[in-house]
Amino acid sequence: MNRYIAKNILLTVFLFHICFSSFESTKSQISIYSPLLEIKKQNEQKSLPDELQKACDVPKSIQESSFFVKVLSDNFWSAQGKSVQDENEIWVTHDAGKTWKLFHKTNDYLRNYEILSSQLVWSWALDYAEKTSDGGTTWERVPTPLDEEKGVIHSIDFLPDGKRGWLAGGFYRLPTKEEKNGTFPINQSNSDRTKVFEGVVYFTSDSGKSWKRQLTGYCFRIYGVFIFDEKRLLAFTDTTAYLSENSGKNWQLIKLKKNCVSADLLDENQYIETRGFDAYDSKNWWLGFAGGTILKSTDAGKTWCEILHCGDVDFDTSFGQSSFDAFEFVNPKLGYGIGGDTYMYKTEDGGLSWKRIFGNMRFRQVSFLKPDKLFLVDGESIYRLSF
C-alpha cells in the first residue's frame, strides 16, 4: 500500500472540508480559510526550535494562496496552489526543494491531484478529471460518471499499480416524493433546491476507462477513500465513515462502541464533522471530529472507542476552530497534530493527551514520510522535524 499518497489526499480533503458546501451549491471558486499572513508574520519573528530545520520555500507564485505540499520521497516533493495571475499550478522538485519546476497549470479550479509516479499524475476539478502519462508534457481528459455538472468529484485514490482506483464524490438526482413533501438540508441539495445531492464511490480497474458504482444510497458527502491495502478501505462522509474489507464490493458503517463513546457521537440527530484521520498499522487507526474529539480503532476500522473528548485540548478559539485539522503518528504512541488554531501539538501516549509545542509558531500542514521523516509547512516554507 502506498500509504502516503492515499493519506495526503485525505489531508487535503480535511483542509477543504469547511468550504465544500459552498463549492457545490455555487459551482464557483472561493477562497479557503487559511491565515497565511498571520502565520508568516508570527513565524518570521521567531527563531527556530532545535528540532526544526528549514528545508526550502515553496515557489513564490503560490505563496499567497492556500497551497498544499506533498512529500513523496526524500527528494521528490510537490506543491499545488493558485498563482497571483489566478492560475492553479502544480510544482515539483526532485532535489528536496533546491529547485522547483512548473509541472501543470490551468485556469480551472484544481480540487486536488495524485502523483503515482514521476510520469503518471491525476488531477481533478469539480466536475472533470485529467491525467498525464508522460510527466506533464500532455494531459488528457478522463471521462467520469460525474462529468458535465452531473455531480462533484471530491477525491480520486489509486493503488500503486495505477489501474485500480476509487473516485469519491456525489451526484445530483431528483428528490423522491417523500423528500418533496418534507424538507432536506441545504447542504444536501443544489443551489435552487430542485435536486438532492447523494454521496457515491465509483471503482475502476482499468485506469479510468470504465467506472462501477460501489457505495451510494445515502444523502451525505463522501470526501475521500483511504486505501489501507487492496482489501481494506475507509470512505469518509461529513460525520462518519464506511468500511470495506473486500475492495469496495460491500461497505458497512463503522461501529462506535456504546460503552466508550459519548452520547453526542451516538446521537444521529447531532451533526459533528469529521476532522483528520491517520493509520499507522492495522491496530492503530485514529479518526478526529470537530471539537477535538478523537476516536481510535485497534481492529483496522471495525470498531471505535473515544480516547480524546471534546474540550480536552485547550485550542485557541480566537484564531480558528476547536479541533485538529490533521495529525500524523510516527509510531503507535508518538504523534503530531495541527489544530484549527494552526498551533502544533504533540502526544506521547497514543492520542490520550496533547500538549502545545513550539510556542506561538503556527503551521498549516504536517506530513509523515516513513520510516523516520516528519515535515511541517507554514505560510511559505517546508521544515524537517527531528523526533
C-alpha positions as a LaTeX table, in Angstrom:
\begin{tabular}{lrrr}
\hline
Residue & $x$ (\AA) & $y$ (\AA) & $z$ (\AA) \\
\hline
Met1 & 0.00 & 0.00 & 0.00 \\
Asn2 & 1.20 & 3.48 & $-0.85$ \\
Arg3 & 0.14 & 4.95 & 2.50 \\
Tyr4 & 1.50 & 8.40 & 1.84 \\
Ile5 & $-0.40$ & 9.07 & $-1.38$ \\
Ala6 & $-3.75$ & 7.89 & $-0.01$ \\
Lys7 & $-3.21$ & 9.66 & 3.30 \\
Asn8 & $-2.40$ & 13.02 & 1.80 \\
Ile9 & $-5.42$ & 13.02 & $-0.43$ \\
Leu10 & $-7.36$ & 12.87 & 2.81 \\
Leu11 & $-5.31$ & 15.59 & 4.46 \\
Thr12 & $-6.29$ & 17.89 & 1.63 \\
Val13 & $-9.87$ & 16.77 & 1.97 \\
Phe14 & $-9.97$ & 17.82 & 5.61 \\
Leu15 & $-8.34$ & 21.18 & 4.86 \\
Phe16 & $-11.01$ & 21.85 & 2.22 \\
His17 & $-13.86$ & 20.32 & 4.24 \\
Ile18 & $-15.14$ & 23.59 & 5.60 \\
Cys19 & $-15.81$ & 25.02 & 2.14 \\
Phe20 & $-17.32$ & 22.12 & 0.20 \\
Ser21 & $-20.97$ & 23.05 & 0.65 \\
Ser22 & $-20.42$ & 26.47 & $-0.89$ \\
Phe23 & $-18.46$ & 24.98 & $-3.77$ \\
Glu24 & $-21.22$ & 22.57 & $-4.70$ \\
Ser25 & $-24.11$ & 24.99 & $-4.39$ \\
Thr26 & $-22.47$ & 27.80 & $-6.37$ \\
Lys27 & $-20.04$ & 25.97 & $-8.68$ \\
Ser28 & $-17.76$ & 28.95 & $-8.21$ \\
Gln29 & $-14.28$ & 29.42 & $-6.86$ \\
Ile30 & $-13.96$ & 30.74 & $-3.32$ \\
Ser31 & $-11.04$ & 31.32 & $-1.00$ \\
Ile32 & $-10.25$ & 28.70 & 1.61 \\
Tyr33 & $-9.78$ & 29.88 & 5.17 \\
Ser34 & $-6.07$ & 29.91 & 5.78 \\
Pro35 & $-4.46$ & 32.64 & 7.92 \\
Leu36 & $-1.36$ & 32.81 & 5.75 \\
Leu37 & $-0.35$ & 36.37 & 6.52 \\
Glu38 & $-0.74$ & 35.83 & 10.25 \\
Ile39 & 1.29 & 32.60 & 10.09 \\
Lys40 & 4.07 & 34.34 & 8.14 \\
Lys41 & 4.09 & 37.36 & 10.41 \\
Gln42 & 4.37 & 35.32 & 13.60 \\
Asn43 & 6.90 & 32.80 & 12.34 \\
Glu44 & 9.21 & 35.41 & 10.82 \\
Gln45 & 9.66 & 36.92 & 14.26 \\
Lys46 & 10.77 & 33.68 & 15.90 \\
Ser47 & 13.99 & 31.71 & 15.94 \\
Leu48 & 13.60 & 28.05 & 15.03 \\
Pro49 & 13.49 & 25.43 & 17.80 \\
Asp50 & 16.38 & 22.95 & 17.77 \\
Glu51 & 14.11 & 20.19 & 16.43 \\
Leu52 & 13.16 & 22.18 & 13.32 \\
Gln53 & 15.28 & 22.64 & 10.22 \\
Lys54 & 14.14 & 24.73 & 7.28 \\
Ala55 & 14.27 & 22.70 & 4.09 \\
Cys56 & 13.11 & 25.22 & 1.49 \\
Asp57 & 10.49 & 27.74 & 0.45 \\
Val58 & 7.63 & 26.80 & $-1.83$ \\
Pro59 & 7.55 & 28.54 & $-5.25$ \\
Lys60 & 6.92 & 32.27 & $-4.88$ \\
Ser61 & 3.99 & 32.33 & $-7.30$ \\
Ile62 & 1.78 & 30.28 & $-4.95$ \\
Gln63 & 2.95 & 31.55 & $-1.56$ \\
Glu64 & $-0.05$ & 33.84 & $-1.17$ \\
Ser65 & $-2.53$ & 31.02 & $-1.82$ \\
Ser66 & $-3.82$ & 28.06 & 0.18 \\
Phe67 & $-1.14$ & 25.81 & $-1.26$ \\
Phe68 & $-0.70$ & 22.17 & $-0.27$ \\
Val69 & 2.58 & 20.24 & $-0.19$ \\
Lys70 & 3.13 & 16.51 & $-0.75$ \\
Val71 & 6.41 & 14.86 & 0.20 \\
Leu72 & 6.53 & 11.71 & $-1.92$ \\
Ser73 & 10.10 & 10.60 & $-1.21$ \\
Asp74 & 13.30 & 12.04 & 0.25 \\
Asn75 & 13.82 & 14.34 & $-2.72$ \\
Phe76 & 10.58 & 14.22 & $-4.77$ \\
Trp77 & 8.10 & 16.81 & $-3.48$ \\
Ser78 & 5.21 & 18.73 & $-4.99$ \\
Ala79 & 3.15 & 21.82 & $-4.21$ \\
Gln80 & $-0.20$ & 22.99 & $-5.54$ \\
Gly81 & $-1.73$ & 26.45 & $-5.23$ \\
Lys82 & $-3.16$ & 29.46 & $-7.02$ \\
Ser83 & $-0.76$ & 31.97 & $-8.54$ \\
Val84 & $-1.05$ & 35.75 & $-8.44$ \\
Gln85 & $-2.24$ & 35.50 & $-12.07$ \\
Asp86 & $-5.21$ & 33.49 & $-10.77$ \\
Glu87 & $-3.95$ & 30.27 & $-12.38$ \\
Asn88 & $-3.90$ & 27.00 & $-10.50$ \\
Glu89 & $-0.42$ & 25.48 & $-10.56$ \\
Ile90 & 1.33 & 22.26 & $-9.61$ \\
Trp91 & 5.08 & 22.46 & $-9.00$ \\
Val92 & 7.54 & 19.61 & $-8.44$ \\
Thr93 & 11.06 & 19.32 & $-7.10$ \\
His94 & 13.41 & 16.35 & $-7.45$ \\
Asp95 & 16.12 & 17.77 & $-5.19$ \\
Ala96 & 14.22 & 18.41 & $-1.92$ \\
Gly97 & 13.31 & 21.97 & $-2.76$ \\
Lys98 & 16.58 & 23.32 & $-4.11$ \\
Thr99 & 14.92 & 23.86 & $-7.47$ \\
Trp100 & 11.23 & 23.79 & $-8.45$ \\
Lys101 & 9.74 & 23.14 & $-11.88$ \\
Leu102 & 6.25 & 24.10 & $-13.01$ \\
Phe103 & 4.51 & 20.81 & $-13.75$ \\
His104 & 0.97 & 21.88 & $-14.65$ \\
Lys105 & $-1.18$ & 25.00 & $-14.70$ \\
Thr106 & $-4.78$ & 25.70 & $-15.61$ \\
Asn107 & $-7.37$ & 28.46 & $-15.28$ \\
Asp108 & $-9.81$ & 25.92 & $-13.85$ \\
Tyr109 & $-10.04$ & 25.30 & $-10.14$ \\
Leu110 & $-7.96$ & 22.20 & $-9.34$ \\
Arg111 & $-9.59$ & 20.31 & $-6.48$ \\
Asn112 & $-6.56$ & 18.10 & $-5.92$ \\
Tyr113 & $-4.10$ & 15.79 & $-7.63$ \\
Glu114 & $-2.44$ & 12.42 & $-7.10$ \\
Ile115 & 1.10 & 11.59 & $-8.16$ \\
Leu116 & 1.56 & 7.87 & $-8.74$ \\
Ser117 & 4.99 & 8.27 & $-10.32$ \\
Ser118 & 7.08 & 10.99 & $-11.92$ \\
Gln119 & 5.24 & 10.20 & $-15.17$ \\
Leu120 & 1.70 & 9.25 & $-14.08$ \\
Val121 & $-0.29$ & 12.02 & $-12.38$ \\
Trp122 & $-4.04$ & 12.59 & $-11.98$ \\
Ser123 & $-5.69$ & 15.93 & $-11.25$ \\
Trp124 & $-9.34$ & 16.88 & $-10.97$ \\
Ala125 & $-11.65$ & 19.86 & $-10.77$ \\
Leu126 & $-15.24$ & 19.97 & $-9.56$ \\
Asp127 & $-16.69$ & 18.04 & $-12.48$ \\
Tyr128 & $-13.88$ & 16.59 & $-14.58$ \\
Ala129 & $-10.67$ & 14.59 & $-14.21$ \\
Glu130 & $-7.49$ & 14.50 & $-16.26$ \\
Lys131 & $-4.22$ & 12.65 & $-16.23$ \\
Thr132 & $-0.75$ & 12.70 & $-17.74$ \\
Ser133 & 1.29 & 9.61 & $-18.53$ \\
Asp134 & 4.38 & 11.44 & $-19.79$ \\
Gly135 & 5.41 & 13.56 & $-16.84$ \\
Gly136 & 3.15 & 16.51 & $-17.60$ \\
Thr137 & 4.01 & 17.07 & $-21.27$ \\
Thr138 & 0.48 & 16.21 & $-22.35$ \\
Trp139 & $-2.79$ & 15.88 & $-20.43$ \\
Glu140 & $-5.94$ & 14.02 & $-21.39$ \\
Arg141 & $-9.45$ & 14.28 & $-20.01$ \\
Val142 & $-10.68$ & 11.07 & $-18.38$ \\
Pro143 & $-14.49$ & 10.67 & $-18.55$ \\
Thr144 & $-16.16$ & 10.01 & $-15.21$ \\
Pro145 & $-19.82$ & 9.48 & $-14.22$ \\
Leu146 & $-19.78$ & 12.94 & $-12.58$ \\
Asp147 & $-18.71$ & 14.99 & $-15.61$ \\
Glu148 & $-20.58$ & 17.99 & $-17.00$ \\
Glu149 & $-22.11$ & 19.11 & $-13.72$ \\
Lys150 & $-23.82$ & 15.78 & $-13.08$ \\
Gly151 & $-22.14$ & 15.84 & $-9.70$ \\
Val152 & $-18.99$ & 16.75 & $-7.81$ \\
Ile153 & $-15.63$ & 14.96 & $-7.61$ \\
His154 & $-14.06$ & 15.14 & $-4.15$ \\
Ser155 & $-11.13$ & 12.74 & $-4.47$ \\
Ile156 & $-9.52$ & 10.08 & $-6.65$ \\
Asp157 & $-7.30$ & 7.47 & $-4.99$ \\
Phe158 & $-5.35$ & 4.67 & $-6.69$ \\
Leu159 & $-3.45$ & 1.60 & $-5.67$ \\
Pro160 & 0.23 & 1.76 & $-6.67$ \\
Asp161 & $-0.46$ & $-0.17$ & $-9.90$ \\
Gly162 & $-2.28$ & 2.89 & $-11.26$ \\
Lys163 & $-5.10$ & 0.72 & $-12.61$ \\
Arg164 & $-7.34$ & 0.12 & $-9.61$ \\
Gly165 & $-8.73$ & 3.22 & $-8.02$ \\
Trp166 & $-11.71$ & 4.82 & $-6.31$ \\
Leu167 & $-13.48$ & 8.08 & $-7.12$ \\
Ala168 & $-15.42$ & 9.68 & $-4.26$ \\
Gly169 & $-17.96$ & 12.44 & $-4.54$ \\
Gly170 & $-21.66$ & 12.79 & $-5.20$ \\
Phe171 & $-24.28$ & 13.25 & $-7.88$ \\
Tyr172 & $-27.46$ & 15.31 & $-8.16$ \\
Arg173 & $-30.77$ & 13.47 & $-8.51$ \\
Leu174 & $-34.44$ & 14.39 & $-8.41$ \\
Pro175 & $-35.97$ & 14.21 & $-4.94$ \\
Thr176 & $-38.28$ & 11.37 & $-4.01$ \\
Lys177 & $-41.95$ & 12.00 & $-3.25$ \\
Glu178 & $-41.21$ & 11.90 & 0.46 \\
Glu179 & $-38.38$ & 14.41 & 0.06 \\
Lys180 & $-40.60$ & 16.76 & $-1.94$ \\
Asn181 & $-43.27$ & 16.70 & 0.75 \\
Gly182 & $-40.75$ & 17.17 & 3.51 \\
Thr183 & $-37.55$ & 19.10 & 3.74 \\
Phe184 & $-33.91$ & 18.26 & 3.19 \\
Pro185 & $-30.86$ & 20.22 & 4.36 \\
Ile186 & $-29.42$ & 22.83 & 2.02 \\
Asn187 & $-26.09$ & 21.01 & 2.02 \\
Gln188 & $-27.87$ & 18.01 & 0.51 \\
Ser189 & $-29.31$ & 19.89 & $-2.48$ \\
Asn190 & $-28.20$ & 22.07 & $-5.36$ \\
Ser191 & $-28.42$ & 25.88 & $-5.26$ \\
Asp192 & $-32.08$ & 26.18 & $-6.31$ \\
Arg193 & $-33.15$ & 23.17 & $-4.19$ \\
Thr194 & $-34.53$ & 21.24 & $-7.16$ \\
Lys195 & $-32.23$ & 18.24 & $-6.75$ \\
Val196 & $-30.78$ & 16.20 & $-3.92$ \\
Phe197 & $-27.06$ & 15.57 & $-3.57$ \\
Glu198 & $-26.27$ & 11.89 & $-2.96$ \\
Gly199 & $-22.82$ & 10.62 & $-1.99$ \\
Val200 & $-21.18$ & 7.98 & $-4.14$ \\
Val201 & $-18.00$ & 5.94 & $-4.61$ \\
Tyr202 & $-17.00$ & 4.56 & $-8.02$ \\
Phe203 & $-14.34$ & 1.93 & $-8.75$ \\
Thr204 & $-12.13$ & 1.49 & $-11.82$ \\
Ser205 & $-9.90$ & $-1.46$ & $-12.62$ \\
Asp206 & $-8.63$ & $-0.09$ & $-15.95$ \\
Ser207 & $-7.12$ & 3.31 & $-15.14$ \\
Gly208 & $-10.38$ & 5.18 & $-15.55$ \\
Lys209 & $-11.59$ & 3.73 & $-18.84$ \\
Ser210 & $-14.69$ & 2.47 & $-17.05$ \\
Trp211 & $-16.27$ & 3.10 & $-13.65$ \\
Lys212 & $-18.53$ & 0.95 & $-11.48$ \\
Arg213 & $-20.69$ & 2.36 & $-8.69$ \\
Gln214 & $-19.90$ & 0.78 & $-5.31$ \\
Leu215 & $-21.25$ & 2.89 & $-2.44$ \\
Thr216 & $-24.34$ & 5.07 & $-2.73$ \\
Gly217 & $-27.89$ & 5.48 & $-1.50$ \\
Tyr218 & $-27.10$ & 7.95 & 1.27 \\
Cys219 & $-27.66$ & 11.70 & 1.35 \\
Phe220 & $-24.24$ & 12.70 & 2.54 \\
Arg221 & $-20.98$ & 13.82 & 1.04 \\
Ile222 & $-18.19$ & 11.30 & 0.56 \\
Tyr223 & $-14.94$ & 13.22 & 0.75 \\
Gly224 & $-12.35$ & 10.55 & 0.16 \\
Val225 & $-11.33$ & 6.91 & 0.31 \\
Phe226 & $-8.40$ & 5.86 & 2.46 \\
Ile227 & $-6.65$ & 2.79 & 1.00 \\
Phe228 & $-5.06$ & 0.73 & 3.74 \\
Asp229 & $-4.39$ & $-2.24$ & 1.47 \\
Glu230 & $-6.01$ & $-3.93$ & $-1.53$ \\
Lys231 & $-8.94$ & $-5.15$ & 0.58 \\
Arg232 & $-9.46$ & $-2.65$ & 3.39 \\
Leu233 & $-10.83$ & 0.80 & 2.56 \\
Leu234 & $-12.37$ & 3.60 & 4.59 \\
Ala235 & $-14.76$ & 6.09 & 2.93 \\
Phe236 & $-15.25$ & 9.38 & 4.78 \\
Thr237 & $-18.50$ & 11.34 & 4.92 \\
Asp238 & $-19.48$ & 14.60 & 6.63 \\
Thr239 & $-19.95$ & 12.97 & 10.02 \\
Thr240 & $-18.82$ & 9.33 & 9.89 \\
Ala241 & $-17.05$ & 6.69 & 7.80 \\
Tyr242 & $-17.81$ & 3.43 & 5.99 \\
Leu243 & $-15.50$ & 0.42 & 5.99 \\
Ser244 & $-14.98$ & $-2.16$ & 3.26 \\
Glu245 & $-12.97$ & $-5.34$ & 3.70 \\
Asn246 & $-13.41$ & $-6.66$ & 0.16 \\
Ser247 & $-12.08$ & $-3.91$ & $-2.12$ \\
Gly248 & $-15.30$ & $-1.89$ & $-2.02$ \\
Lys249 & $-17.77$ & $-4.59$ & $-3.01$ \\
Asn250 & $-19.55$ & $-4.19$ & 0.32 \\
Trp251 & $-19.49$ & $-1.35$ & 2.83 \\
Gln252 & $-20.62$ & $-1.06$ & 6.42 \\
Leu253 & $-20.97$ & 1.90 & 8.76 \\
Ile254 & $-18.15$ & 1.96 & 11.30 \\
Lys255 & $-19.26$ & 0.71 & 14.71 \\
Leu256 & $-18.93$ & 3.07 & 17.65 \\
Lys257 & $-18.77$ & 1.15 & 20.92 \\
Lys258 & $-21.56$ & 2.40 & 23.20 \\
Asn259 & $-19.59$ & 1.80 & 26.37 \\
Cys260 & $-16.70$ & 4.07 & 25.34 \\
Val261 & $-18.20$ & 6.75 & 23.06 \\
Ser262 & $-20.02$ & 9.90 & 24.23 \\
Ala263 & $-23.75$ & 10.27 & 23.70 \\
Asp264 & $-23.33$ & 13.16 & 21.23 \\
Leu265 & $-21.46$ & 10.97 & 18.76 \\
Leu266 & $-24.05$ & 8.21 & 19.10 \\
Asp267 & $-26.95$ & 10.62 & 18.55 \\
Glu268 & $-27.95$ & 10.51 & 14.86 \\
Asn269 & $-29.52$ & 13.95 & 15.17 \\
Gln270 & $-26.20$ & 15.54 & 16.15 \\
Tyr271 & $-24.08$ & 16.95 & 13.31 \\
Ile272 & $-20.41$ & 16.63 & 14.31 \\
Glu273 & $-17.97$ & 16.93 & 11.40 \\
Thr274 & $-15.10$ & 14.52 & 10.83 \\
Arg275 & $-11.70$ & 16.23 & 11.16 \\
Gly276 & $-8.49$ & 14.36 & 10.45 \\
Phe277 & $-7.50$ & 10.71 & 10.12 \\
Asp278 & $-4.36$ & 8.59 & 10.39 \\
Ala279 & $-3.48$ & 4.91 & 10.30 \\
Tyr280 & $-0.10$ & 3.70 & 11.48 \\
Asp281 & $-0.77$ & $-0.07$ & 11.20 \\
Ser282 & $-3.77$ & $-2.39$ & 11.43 \\
Lys283 & $-4.03$ & $-1.90$ & 15.20 \\
Asn284 & $-3.68$ & 1.87 & 15.30 \\
Trp285 & $-6.24$ & 3.98 & 13.42 \\
Trp286 & $-7.36$ & 7.44 & 14.59 \\
Leu287 & $-10.37$ & 9.50 & 13.46 \\
Gly288 & $-10.92$ & 13.10 & 14.55 \\
Phe289 & $-14.07$ & 15.18 & 14.90 \\
Ala290 & $-14.94$ & 18.83 & 15.37 \\
Gly291 & $-14.40$ & 19.94 & 18.95 \\
Gly292 & $-11.15$ & 17.99 & 19.25 \\
Thr293 & $-12.70$ & 14.55 & 19.79 \\
Ile294 & $-10.56$ & 11.62 & 18.60 \\
Leu295 & $-11.69$ & 8.01 & 18.20 \\
Lys296 & $-9.31$ & 5.07 & 17.92 \\
Ser297 & $-9.68$ & 1.65 & 16.32 \\
Thr298 & $-7.47$ & $-1.31$ & 17.17 \\
Asp299 & $-9.07$ & $-3.68$ & 14.65 \\
Ala300 & $-8.46$ & $-1.91$ & 11.32 \\
Gly301 & $-11.55$ & 0.26 & 11.44 \\
Lys302 & $-14.23$ & $-2.21$ & 12.53 \\
Thr303 & $-14.91$ & $-0.77$ & 15.99 \\
Trp304 & $-14.02$ & 2.55 & 17.58 \\
Cys305 & $-13.61$ & 4.00 & 21.07 \\
Glu306 & $-13.32$ & 7.64 & 22.11 \\
Ile307 & $-9.87$ & 8.39 & 23.51 \\
Leu308 & $-9.96$ & 12.21 & 23.47 \\
His309 & $-13.09$ & 14.13 & 24.40 \\
Cys310 & $-14.42$ & 17.43 & 23.18 \\
Gly311 & $-12.77$ & 20.17 & 25.24 \\
Asp312 & $-9.81$ & 18.09 & 26.44 \\
Val313 & $-7.37$ & 20.17 & 24.35 \\
Asp314 & $-7.15$ & 23.89 & 25.03 \\
Phe315 & $-7.28$ & 25.21 & 21.47 \\
Asp316 & $-7.05$ & 28.94 & 20.78 \\
Thr317 & $-10.63$ & 29.55 & 19.64 \\
Ser318 & $-9.92$ & 33.20 & 18.84 \\
Phe319 & $-7.90$ & 32.13 & 15.81 \\
Gly320 & $-9.60$ & 29.00 & 14.48 \\
Gln321 & $-11.79$ & 26.01 & 15.16 \\
Ser322 & $-11.58$ & 23.84 & 18.29 \\
Ser323 & $-10.34$ & 20.71 & 16.58 \\
Phe324 & $-7.37$ & 19.12 & 14.88 \\
Asp325 & $-7.15$ & 19.86 & 11.17 \\
Ala326 & $-4.69$ & 16.99 & 10.75 \\
Phe327 & $-2.48$ & 14.68 & 12.76 \\
Glu328 & 0.30 & 12.21 & 11.99 \\
Phe329 & 1.55 & 9.36 & 14.17 \\
Val330 & 5.18 & 8.34 & 13.70 \\
Asn331 & 4.66 & 5.29 & 15.92 \\
Pro332 & 1.70 & 3.98 & 17.98 \\
Lys333 & 2.48 & 6.39 & 20.83 \\
Leu334 & 4.12 & 9.48 & 19.32 \\
Gly335 & 2.02 & 11.80 & 17.19 \\
Tyr336 & 1.94 & 15.40 & 15.99 \\
Gly337 & $-1.15$ & 17.42 & 15.15 \\
Ile338 & $-2.08$ & 20.84 & 13.83 \\
Gly339 & $-5.08$ & 22.44 & 15.44 \\
Gly340 & $-7.68$ & 24.65 & 13.85 \\
Asp341 & $-5.77$ & 27.42 & 15.60 \\
Thr342 & $-2.70$ & 26.46 & 13.47 \\
Tyr343 & $-0.60$ & 25.69 & 16.55 \\
Met344 & 1.44 & 22.50 & 16.74 \\
Tyr345 & 0.50 & 19.80 & 19.28 \\
Lys346 & 2.24 & 16.62 & 20.38 \\
Thr347 & 1.09 & 13.38 & 22.02 \\
Glu348 & 3.30 & 10.72 & 23.60 \\
Asp349 & 0.55 & 8.39 & 24.76 \\
Gly350 & $-1.20$ & 7.45 & 21.51 \\
Gly351 & $-3.55$ & 10.42 & 21.46 \\
Leu352 & $-4.90$ & 10.29 & 25.02 \\
Ser353 & $-3.41$ & 13.71 & 25.81 \\
Trp354 & $-1.81$ & 16.52 & 23.79 \\
Lys355 & 0.39 & 19.49 & 24.62 \\
Arg356 & 1.22 & 22.52 & 22.50 \\
Ile357 & 4.82 & 22.77 & 21.29 \\
Phe358 & 6.96 & 25.39 & 19.53 \\
Gly359 & 5.38 & 28.27 & 21.45 \\
Asn360 & 3.46 & 30.66 & 19.22 \\
Met361 & 4.82 & 29.35 & 15.93 \\
Arg362 & 1.98 & 28.48 & 13.57 \\
Phe363 & 1.76 & 25.83 & 10.86 \\
Arg364 & $-0.75$ & 24.69 & 8.29 \\
Gln365 & 0.33 & 21.15 & 7.43 \\
Val366 & 2.11 & 18.12 & 8.91 \\
Ser367 & 3.24 & 15.11 & 6.84 \\
Phe368 & 5.00 & 11.90 & 7.81 \\
Leu369 & 7.23 & 10.03 & 5.40 \\
Lys370 & 8.00 & 6.55 & 6.68 \\
Pro371 & 10.09 & 5.42 & 8.38 \\
Asp372 & 11.53 & 8.44 & 10.15 \\
Lys373 & 10.87 & 11.79 & 8.45 \\
Leu374 & 8.29 & 14.39 & 9.50 \\
Phe375 & 7.67 & 17.62 & 7.63 \\
Leu376 & 5.86 & 20.81 & 8.68 \\
Val377 & 4.62 & 23.59 & 6.39 \\
Asp378 & 3.86 & 27.18 & 7.36 \\
Gly379 & 2.84 & 30.13 & 5.19 \\
Glu380 & 5.72 & 29.81 & 2.75 \\
Ser381 & 8.28 & 27.21 & 3.87 \\
Ile382 & 8.79 & 23.49 & 4.43 \\
Tyr383 & 10.59 & 22.26 & 7.56 \\
Arg384 & 12.06 & 18.95 & 8.69 \\
Leu385 & 11.22 & 17.93 & 12.24 \\
Ser386 & 13.59 & 15.72 & 14.23 \\
Phe387 & 11.96 & 13.39 & 16.76 \\
\hline
\end{tabular}
